Amino acid sequence: MALFRRSADWGKSVAIPICWAGSGWLCDQHPPLSNTTREEHLLCLRRLLEDLALRGHPLQAGLILREDFPVRPQYLPRPLSPEDDQRLQEELRRTDNLYSNALLLTRLTGIRIGECIHLPLDCLRHIGPEQWALHVPLGKLHTERLVPLDSEGLRLLQRIREWRARASPGRLAKSEGFLLPRVGGRFALFQTLRLALADAAKRAGCAGTCPISPHRLRHTWASDLLRRGMSLPALMQLMGHKDIRMTLRYLRVTQPDLQREFYKARQNTIQPYRLPALSVCAATADLPGIHQALAATRHLLEMHGRQLSDDKTRRRLQRLD
């Protein structure tokens, strides 16, 4: 394909050859390009074509469609195994310094490491009788939220404040208003926390092929809450997600565990649920028998009403009930 540009100096059209034959050309490169690289190339080329069209060049519309873009790789959360999670938390509690307590607070609340670094000194909020929450300021997705805190969270905040009070005046002067004192900037504190976590994981003997980064503590927290039965909308609010699809990724990770718990619960069922029966014989024609028959009738009315599309008939059944 050749695109034409009119030169202001020569007053004539100059052909600009562009060697491109769709996304298939990008797929045939050796070594093969990743989907992310192919998407970047297509975005740049589409922007070039749009700019040329705006300058008056007769270009056909729809040369690059949305269907031409490759599917983005879907990165799933990588939570720690329950055994590694327990060993890591025990090692962080045993270390008991400023950074280990900050990492434990991250694991307990599921906040991002950047949000932990920017926690204000007055981040504790009293929301009710014996109810406390951690105020997380504007973070990655420009959302602020309140994360509930239990007694362990209150203890961690107290320990962080005690370690903060031991910091030098110079560090405190650079960290005015922040919960975590810092020597340099934000990135220096992030590197310190990351190295402290890596050292604690090594001492705890955590296995696994992927390195334990601070963000994996957030993945572990969210996966653990789903295993304990928290609903997706509630987890979405606690994590500060704007789209439920971001939270659904954690369900894909925990689905095997949920399936296993479901079948385990089915096996432990002692008496299966039974619908009330309508038959009332002469031997049970007493007050308990009448109660049983009425309960069965109400149940059948409810089940029948759900199948009706006529609102008028459904209201009649409700009045009868």
C-alpha positions in Angstrom: 0.0 0.0 0.0 1.3 3.5 -0.8 0.2 6.7 0.9 0.7 10.0 -0.8 1.9 13.2 0.9 2.1 16.6 -0.9 5.4 18.3 -0.3 5.3 22.0 0.5 8.7 22.5 -1.0 8.2 20.8 -4.4 4.5 21.2 -4.9 4.0 17.6 -5.9 2.9 14.3 -4.4 5.5 12.0 -2.9 4.7 8.4 -2.5 5.4 7.0 1.0 5.4 3.2 0.8 4.2 1.4 3.9 4.9 -2.3 4.0 1.8 -3.5 5.8 -0.7 -6.2 5.0 -2.8 -6.4 8.1 -2.2 -8.0 11.5 -1.2 -11.2 9.7 2.1 -9.6 8.7 2.8 -8.9 12.4 2.0 -12.6 13.2 4.5 -13.9 10.6 7.5 -12.1 12.1 10.5 -14.2 13.4 11.0 -14.3 16.2 7.3 -14.0 16.8 6.0 -10.8 18.4 4.0 -10.8 21.6 0.4 -9.7 21.5 1.2 -6.6 23.4 3.9 -5.5 20.9 1.6 -6.3 18.0 -1.1 -4.2 19.6 1.3 -1.3 20.0 2.3 -1.4 16.3 -1.3 -1.5 15.2 -2.2 1.5 17.4 0.7 3.5 16.0 -0.3 2.7 12.4 -3.9 3.5 13.0 -3.0 6.8 14.5 -0.8 7.5 11.4 -3.7 6.7 9.1 -6.1 8.9 11.1 -3.6 11.9 11.0 -3.2 11.5 7.2 -7.0 11.4 6.8 -7.4 14.5 8.8 -4.9 16.3 6.5 -7.1 15.6 3.6 -5.6 12.5 2.1 -8.1 10.2 0.4 -7.8 7.1 2.6 -10.4 4.4 2.9 -12.2 4.3 6.2 -11.9 1.2 8.4 -8.5 0.0 7.3 -7.7 -1.1 10.8 -10.7 -2.5 12.8 -11.0 -3.5 16.4 -11.1 -7.1 15.3 -7.6 -6.8 13.9 -6.1 -6.3 17.4 -4.8 -9.4 19.1 -6.3 -10.6 22.3 -4.6 -9.2 25.3 -3.0 -11.8 27.6 -5.0 -12.3 30.7 -2.9 -12.2 33.8 -4.5 -14.1 36.7 -3.7 -13.3 40.4 -0.9 -15.3 42.0 -1.9 -15.8 45.6 0.4 -17.6 48.0 -0.4 -21.1 49.1 -2.0 -21.4 52.5 1.1 -23.0 53.9 3.5 -20.3 52.5 1.1 -17.6 53.6 1.1 -18.9 57.2 4.9 -19.3 57.3 5.4 -15.8 55.9 3.1 -14.2 58.4 4.8 -16.0 61.3 8.2 -14.8 60.1 7.0 -11.2 59.8 5.6 -11.3 63.3 8.8 -12.7 64.6 10.8 -10.0 62.9 8.6 -7.3 64.4 10.1 -4.1 63.0 8.7 -1.1 61.1 8.8 -2.8 57.7 7.5 -6.2 58.8 4.6 -4.7 60.5 3.8 -2.5 57.4 3.9 -5.7 55.3 1.6 -7.5 57.7 -0.8 -4.5 57.6 -0.8 -4.9 53.8 -1.6 -8.6 54.0 -4.3 -8.0 56.6 -6.1 -5.2 54.7 -5.4 -6.1 51.0 -4.2 -2.5 50.2 -1.7 -1.9 47.5 1.9 -1.3 48.5 1.7 2.2 47.0 -1.4 2.9 49.1 0.4 1.6 52.2 3.3 4.0 51.5 1.0 6.9 51.2 -1.1 6.1 54.3 -1.6 9.3 56.3 -0.7 9.5 60.0 -4.4 9.8 60.9 -5.6 6.8 58.8 -7.5 5.2 61.6 -11.3 5.9 61.5 -13.8 5.2 64.3 -17.0 4.2 62.5 -19.1 2.7 65.3 -19.1 1.1 68.8 -15.9 -1.0 68.8 -15.7 -0.7 65.0 -12.6 0.7 63.3 -11.6 1.1 59.7 -8.4 2.0 57.8 -8.9 5.1 55.6 -7.1 4.4 52.3 -6.6 7.7 50.3 -6.8 8.1 46.6 -4.8 5.3 45.1 -4.1 3.6 41.7 -7.7 3.9 40.4 -8.3 7.3 42.1 -10.7 5.8 44.6 -10.6 6.1 48.4 -12.3 3.6 50.7 -12.6 2.3 54.3 -11.2 -1.1 55.0 -12.5 -2.7 58.3 -9.9 -3.4 61.0 -10.0 -6.0 63.7 -7.9 -6.2 66.9 -4.9 -7.5 64.9 -5.0 -4.5 62.6 -5.2 -2.1 65.5 -2.2 -3.8 67.1 -0.2 -3.4 63.9 -1.0 0.2 63.6 0.1 0.8 67.2 3.4 -1.1 66.6 4.0 1.0 63.4 3.4 4.2 65.4 5.8 3.0 68.1 8.5 2.3 65.5 7.8 5.6 63.8 8.4 7.4 67.1 11.9 5.9 67.2 12.9 7.3 63.8 15.4 10.1 63.6 14.2 13.7 63.5 15.5 14.0 59.9 13.4 11.1 58.7 10.4 12.4 60.5 10.8 15.8 58.9 10.8 14.2 55.5 7.8 12.1 56.4 5.5 14.7 57.9 1.9 13.6 57.6 2.8 10.0 56.5 2.4 6.9 58.6 5.6 5.3 57.3 8.8 7.3 57.7 11.1 7.5 54.7 14.7 8.3 54.1 14.5 9.1 50.4 11.4 9.3 48.2 8.5 7.0 47.5 10.5 4.6 45.3 13.3 4.2 48.0 10.7 3.1 50.6 9.1 0.8 48.1 12.4 -0.9 47.4 13.1 -1.2 51.1 9.7 -2.9 51.7 10.2 -5.2 48.7 13.6 -6.4 49.9 12.3 -6.8 53.4 9.5 -9.1 52.1 12.0 -11.1 50.0 14.3 -11.6 53.0 11.4 -12.7 55.2 10.1 -15.1 52.5 13.6 -16.6 52.2 13.9 -17.1 56.0 10.4 -18.6 56.2 11.3 -21.1 53.5 8.5 -20.2 51.2 8.5 -22.4 48.1 7.3 -21.5 44.6 8.7 -20.5 41.2 7.4 -16.9 41.3 9.1 -14.4 43.6 7.0 -13.1 46.4 6.3 -9.4 45.6 4.3 -7.1 47.8 1.4 -7.2 45.4 1.0 -10.9 45.9 0.0 -10.2 49.5 -3.0 -8.4 48.1 -3.8 -11.4 45.8 -3.5 -13.7 48.8 -5.8 -11.5 50.9 -8.5 -11.4 48.2 -8.4 -15.1 47.5 -8.6 -15.9 51.2 -11.7 -13.8 51.6 -13.4 -15.5 48.6 -12.7 -18.9 50.1 -14.3 -17.7 53.4 -17.5 -16.9 51.5 -17.3 -13.1 50.9 -19.4 -12.0 48.0 -17.9 -10.5 44.9 -19.6 -7.0 45.2 -18.3 -6.7 48.8 -14.8 -7.7 47.7 -14.9 -5.3 44.8 -15.7 -2.4 47.2 -12.9 -3.4 49.7 -10.3 -3.7 46.9 -11.2 -0.4 45.3 -12.0 -1.9 41.9 -14.1 0.1 39.5 -15.1 -2.9 37.3 -16.5 -6.2 38.6 -14.5 -8.0 35.9 -11.3 -7.1 37.8 -12.6 -8.9 40.8 -13.9 -11.9 38.8 -10.2 -12.8 38.1 -9.9 -13.9 41.7 -12.9 -16.2 41.4 -11.1 -18.1 38.6 -8.2 -18.7 41.0 -10.3 -19.9 43.9 -12.9 -21.8 41.8 -11.2 -25.2 42.3 -11.2 -24.6 46.1 -14.8 -23.6 46.1 -15.8 -26.7 44.1 -13.9 -28.9 46.6 -15.6 -27.2 49.6 -19.0 -27.5 47.9 -18.7 -31.3 47.4 -17.3 -31.7 50.9 -20.4 -29.9 52.3 -22.7 -32.1 50.2 -21.0 -35.2 51.7 -21.4 -34.0 55.2 -25.1 -33.3 54.8 -27.0 -35.4 57.4 -30.6 -34.8 56.3 -31.4 -33.5 52.8 -34.0 -30.8 52.5 -37.5 -32.1 51.9 -40.5 -30.2 50.6 -43.5 -30.2 52.9 -46.2 -32.7 51.9 -49.8 -31.9 51.3 -51.3 -35.2 52.3 -52.9 -35.0 55.8 -54.3 -38.4 56.9 -56.8 -38.9 59.7 -54.0 -39.8 62.1 -52.4 -36.3 61.8 -55.6 -34.3 61.5 -54.7 -32.2 64.5 -53.3 -28.7 65.0 -49.7 -29.7 63.9 -51.1 -31.5 60.9 -53.1 -28.4 59.9 -49.9 -26.2 60.3 -48.0 -28.6 58.1 -50.7 -28.5 55.4 -50.9 -24.7 55.4 -47.1 -24.5 55.1 -47.1 -26.8 52.1 -49.9 -24.9 50.5 -48.1 -21.6 50.9 -45.0 -23.2 49.4 -46.9 -24.5 46.3 -48.6 -21.1 45.9 -45.2 -19.4 45.9 -43.7 -21.8 43.4 -46.7 -21.6 41.1 -46.8 -17.8 41.3 -43.1 -17.6 40.1 -44.1 -19.4 36.9 -46.9 -17.0 36.0 -46.4 -14.1 33.6 -49.8 -12.5 34.4 -49.3 -9.9 37.2 -53.0 -9.9 38.0 -53.1 -13.6 38.7 -49.9 -13.4 40.7 -51.4 -10.7 42.9 -54.5 -12.8 43.5 -52.3 -15.7 44.7 -50.5 -13.3 47.0 -53.7 -12.1 48.5 -54.8 -15.7 49.0 -51.5 -16.4 50.7 
